[in-house]
Amino acid sequence: MQFGPWDVQIVSGGTFRLDGGAMFGTVPKVVWNKLYPADEENQILMATNCLLIRGEAGGKKHVVLVDNGNGDKESDDFMARFKFQGRGVLDANLAKHGVKPEDITLCILTHLHFDHAGGSTRLGADGKPVPSFPHARYVVQAKDLADAKHPHLRVKASYLPQNWEPLEAAGLLETVDGIAELLPGISVRPAPGHIEGLQNVIVEGGGKRLVYLADLIPTARHIQPAWCMGYDLDVVTCVNERQKLLDEVTGTDTVCVFEHDPEFPAGTVSRDAKGKYVVAPVQV
């Protein structure tokens, strides 16, 4: 899909599975299981819908990747626990678009949790993690990097140092503080609630607009504002931020990308006759 000078495509970083109850928090299973059926271990299928953005700005060609999934450097036990799709998935899917890891010039990370930033590094020849995209600058909110370095016990298991420490050591990791335009028409803005340092990514051009929601609204099945995750640190803030976002996009042509939804990765939002939010799928 074209947004002014930017060609935007969703590229899968692979699937995995998480506990359905954790993903829907206080929503009863009898409700969410009808929309999102769980397997025999109560896990539901999760996507890692990354964004590939290509175009020219300032006389230069840019290849931008937004988030990069779980990566493939973790142990077999770790991958089995979350039922990862397999190794090398993101590289293979980028290759389908003619993109190699060294072609990426900018990697925007919505946050540093392992299912969003795990693909930032890979194992080098010596078995130690190295940057996956050696010619890219990686951008994250300063608050999230600070929290990754000194994580609260509640989220410590999601911040794996091997996903960001090699980037910092290589001088590739940059931070922003709040709203920032990274390239003309490509910006980030804070979206706290899930964690304090979460950021959304916005692409605008040619009269069109896209919002990459990350874990603010992880799937189209979480479109009702109160349907928060058990993983969300500040539920009240999360609900308020969701409502603000929905007030902004509902009834418009804004394309919303749901990072973890394997069936409905993108869509526009409206309300039905009963006033509930609904998503109309859009191909990106």
C-alpha positions as CSV (number, residue, x, y, z in Angstrom):
1,M,0.0,0.0,0.0
2,Q,1.3,3.4,-0.9
3,F,1.4,6.4,1.5
4,G,2.9,9.2,-0.5
5,P,6.5,8.3,-1.2
6,W,6.4,5.3,1.1
7,D,5.6,1.7,0.0
8,V,4.3,-0.2,3.1
9,Q,3.9,-3.9,3.4
10,I,3.3,-6.2,6.3
11,V,6.0,-8.9,6.6
12,S,5.7,-11.8,9.1
13,G,8.4,-12.4,11.6
14,G,6.8,-15.8,12.4
15,T,4.1,-17.0,14.7
16,F,4.1,-18.1,18.3
17,R,1.6,-18.9,21.1
18,L,0.7,-17.2,24.4
19,D,-1.7,-18.1,27.1
20,G,-5.2,-16.9,26.1
21,G,-6.2,-15.9,29.6
22,A,-3.1,-13.7,29.9
23,M,-3.9,-12.1,26.6
24,F,-7.4,-11.2,27.6
25,G,-7.0,-10.3,31.3
26,T,-10.3,-10.1,33.1
27,V,-12.4,-10.9,30.0
28,P,-13.9,-14.4,30.7
29,K,-12.7,-17.3,28.6
30,V,-16.3,-18.1,27.6
31,V,-16.4,-14.7,25.8
32,W,-12.9,-14.5,24.2
33,N,-12.6,-18.2,23.3
34,K,-15.5,-17.8,20.8
35,L,-13.5,-15.1,19.0
36,Y,-10.0,-16.5,19.5
37,P,-10.1,-20.3,20.1
38,A,-7.4,-21.7,22.4
39,D,-5.5,-25.0,21.9
40,E,-5.4,-27.8,24.5
41,E,-2.8,-25.9,26.5
42,N,-5.0,-22.7,26.6
43,Q,-2.6,-21.0,24.2
44,I,-3.7,-18.8,21.2
45,L,-1.9,-18.2,18.0
46,M,0.1,-14.9,17.9
47,A,1.5,-13.2,14.8
48,T,4.5,-10.9,14.6
49,N,3.3,-8.6,11.8
50,C,6.3,-6.4,11.1
51,L,6.2,-3.4,8.7
52,L,8.5,-3.0,5.8
53,I,8.6,0.6,4.6
54,R,10.5,1.6,1.4
55,G,10.9,5.0,-0.3
56,E,13.0,8.0,-0.9
57,A,13.4,11.1,1.2
58,G,16.1,13.8,1.3
59,G,17.7,12.4,-1.9
60,K,18.3,9.0,-0.2
61,K,16.6,5.6,-0.4
62,H,15.4,4.2,2.9
63,V,14.4,0.7,3.9
64,V,12.6,0.8,7.2
65,L,11.6,-2.2,9.4
66,V,9.2,-1.7,12.2
67,D,9.7,-4.3,15.0
68,N,11.2,-7.7,14.1
69,G,9.5,-10.4,16.1
70,N,11.1,-13.0,18.4
71,G,14.2,-13.7,16.3
72,D,15.7,-17.1,16.1
73,K,18.7,-17.1,18.5
74,E,16.9,-18.4,21.6
75,S,17.3,-22.0,22.9
76,D,15.2,-24.8,21.7
77,D,13.5,-25.0,25.1
78,F,12.6,-21.3,24.9
79,M,11.2,-21.7,21.4
80,A,9.2,-24.8,22.3
81,R,7.7,-23.1,25.4
82,F,6.1,-20.4,23.1
83,K,5.7,-22.7,20.1
84,F,7.8,-20.5,17.8
85,Q,7.1,-21.1,14.1
86,G,10.8,-21.8,13.5
87,R,14.2,-20.1,12.7
88,G,15.0,-17.8,9.8
89,V,11.3,-16.8,9.2
90,L,11.8,-13.0,9.0
91,D,14.9,-13.3,6.8
92,A,13.0,-15.6,4.4
93,N,10.0,-13.2,4.3
94,L,12.1,-10.2,3.7
95,A,13.9,-12.0,0.9
96,K,10.5,-12.5,-0.8
97,H,10.5,-8.7,-1.2
98,G,14.1,-8.6,-2.4
99,V,15.4,-7.3,0.9
100,K,18.5,-8.6,2.7
101,P,19.3,-7.8,6.4
102,E,22.1,-5.5,5.4
103,D,19.6,-3.4,3.3
104,I,17.7,-2.2,6.3
105,T,18.6,1.5,7.1
106,L,16.3,2.1,10.0
107,C,14.7,-0.3,12.5
108,I,12.0,1.3,14.6
109,L,11.3,-0.7,17.8
110,T,7.9,-0.1,19.5
111,H,9.5,-1.5,22.7
112,L,12.2,-3.9,23.7
113,H,10.1,-6.9,24.8
114,F,11.4,-10.1,23.2
115,D,8.5,-10.7,20.9
116,H,9.0,-7.3,19.3
117,A,12.8,-6.8,19.4
118,G,14.1,-10.4,19.5
119,G,15.1,-10.2,15.9
120,S,17.2,-7.2,16.5
121,T,20.2,-9.4,17.0
122,R,21.4,-12.8,15.9
123,L,24.2,-15.2,16.8
124,G,27.5,-14.4,15.1
125,A,30.2,-16.9,14.1
126,D,31.5,-17.0,17.7
127,G,28.0,-17.8,19.1
128,K,27.6,-14.3,20.6
129,P,24.7,-11.9,19.7
130,V,25.4,-9.3,17.0
131,P,23.2,-6.7,15.3
132,S,20.9,-8.4,12.7
133,F,20.8,-5.3,10.6
134,P,24.4,-3.9,10.7
135,H,23.7,-0.8,8.5
136,A,20.6,0.3,10.4
137,R,20.1,2.7,13.2
138,Y,17.7,1.3,15.8
139,V,15.3,3.7,17.5
140,V,13.4,3.2,20.7
141,Q,11.8,5.5,23.4
142,A,14.4,6.6,26.0
143,K,12.0,5.6,28.8
144,D,11.8,2.0,27.4
145,L,15.5,1.6,27.2
146,A,15.8,2.9,30.8
147,D,13.2,0.3,31.9
148,A,15.0,-2.4,29.9
149,K,18.2,-1.7,31.8
150,H,16.5,-1.6,35.2
151,P,13.3,-3.6,34.7
152,H,10.6,-4.0,37.3
153,L,10.2,-7.5,38.5
154,R,6.8,-7.6,36.8
155,V,8.3,-7.4,33.3
156,K,11.9,-8.5,33.8
157,A,11.3,-11.7,31.9
158,S,10.3,-9.8,28.7
159,Y,13.5,-7.6,28.6
160,L,16.3,-9.8,27.4
161,P,19.6,-7.9,27.3
162,Q,20.9,-9.9,24.3
163,N,18.3,-8.1,22.2
164,W,19.6,-4.6,22.8
165,E,23.0,-4.6,24.5
166,P,24.9,-5.6,21.2
167,L,23.1,-2.7,19.5
168,E,24.3,-0.2,22.1
169,A,27.8,-1.6,22.0
170,A,27.9,-1.2,18.2
171,G,26.7,2.4,18.4
172,L,23.5,1.6,16.5
173,L,20.9,2.2,19.2
174,E,19.3,5.7,19.4
175,T,16.6,7.0,21.6
176,V,13.8,9.6,21.3
177,D,11.9,11.2,24.0
178,G,8.2,11.6,23.1
179,I,6.8,12.4,19.7
180,A,9.4,12.4,17.0
181,E,9.5,12.5,13.2
182,L,12.2,10.0,12.1
183,L,11.8,10.6,8.3
184,P,9.3,12.8,6.5
185,G,5.9,11.2,7.0
186,I,7.2,8.6,9.4
187,S,6.9,9.4,13.1
188,V,6.6,7.8,16.5
189,R,4.5,8.9,19.5
190,P,4.2,7.4,23.1
191,A,1.3,5.1,23.8
192,P,1.7,4.2,27.5
193,G,-0.3,1.6,29.4
194,H,1.0,-1.7,28.3
195,I,4.3,-0.3,29.5
196,E,5.3,3.3,30.1
197,G,7.8,3.4,27.2
198,L,5.6,1.9,24.4
199,Q,5.5,3.9,21.1
200,N,3.2,3.7,18.1
201,V,4.5,4.3,14.6
202,I,2.6,6.5,12.2
203,V,3.0,6.7,8.4
204,E,1.4,9.5,6.4
205,G,1.5,10.5,2.8
206,G,-0.7,11.1,-0.3
207,G,-3.7,11.9,1.9
208,K,-3.5,8.5,3.6
209,R,-2.5,7.4,7.1
210,L,-1.5,4.3,8.9
211,V,-1.0,3.6,12.7
212,Y,1.0,0.7,13.9
213,L,-0.5,-0.1,17.2
214,A,1.9,-2.7,18.7
215,D,0.7,-3.7,22.1
216,L,-1.7,-0.8,22.6
217,I,-4.2,-2.9,20.8
218,P,-2.4,-6.2,19.9
219,T,-5.1,-7.9,17.8
220,A,-8.3,-6.9,16.1
221,R,-10.1,-9.0,18.8
222,H,-8.9,-6.5,21.4
223,I,-10.6,-3.6,19.8
224,Q,-13.1,-3.0,22.7
225,P,-11.2,-0.5,24.9
226,A,-11.6,-2.5,28.2
227,W,-10.3,-5.7,26.7
228,C,-6.8,-5.3,28.1
229,M,-4.1,-7.9,28.6
230,G,-2.9,-9.4,31.8
231,Y,0.5,-8.2,30.6
232,D,-0.5,-4.6,30.7
233,L,1.2,-2.8,33.6
234,D,-1.2,0.2,33.9
235,V,-4.7,-0.9,32.8
236,V,-6.4,2.4,33.5
237,T,-3.9,4.3,31.3
238,C,-4.1,1.6,28.7
239,V,-7.9,1.9,28.5
240,N,-7.6,5.7,28.3
241,E,-4.9,5.6,25.6
242,R,-7.0,3.1,23.6
243,Q,-10.1,5.3,23.8
244,K,-8.1,8.3,22.6
245,L,-6.8,6.3,19.7
246,L,-10.2,5.0,18.8
247,D,-11.7,8.4,19.0
248,E,-9.1,9.5,16.5
249,V,-9.4,6.7,13.9
250,T,-13.0,5.5,14.1
251,G,-15.0,6.4,11.0
252,T,-11.9,7.4,9.1
253,D,-9.8,5.7,6.4
254,T,-6.9,5.4,8.8
255,V,-5.3,1.9,8.5
256,C,-4.6,0.3,11.9
257,V,-2.1,-2.5,12.0
258,F,-2.6,-5.1,14.7
259,E,0.9,-6.6,15.3
260,H,-0.1,-9.9,16.9
261,D,-3.3,-10.8,14.9
262,P,-2.7,-13.8,12.5
263,E,-6.0,-13.3,10.7
264,F,-6.7,-9.6,10.7
265,P,-3.3,-7.8,10.5
266,A,-4.8,-4.5,9.4
267,G,-8.1,-2.8,9.1
268,T,-10.2,0.3,9.5
269,V,-12.4,0.9,12.5
270,S,-16.0,1.9,12.8
271,R,-19.0,1.3,15.1
272,D,-21.9,-1.1,14.6
273,A,-25.5,-0.4,15.3
274,K,-25.0,-1.3,19.0
275,G,-22.1,1.2,19.3
276,K,-19.4,-1.5,19.5
277,Y,-16.1,-1.1,17.6
278,V,-15.7,-3.3,14.6
279,V,-12.7,-3.8,12.2
280,A,-13.0,-4.0,8.5
281,P,-10.0,-5.9,7.1
282,V,-7.6,-4.0,4.8
283,Q,-4.9,-5.6,2.7
284,V,-1.5,-4.0,3.3
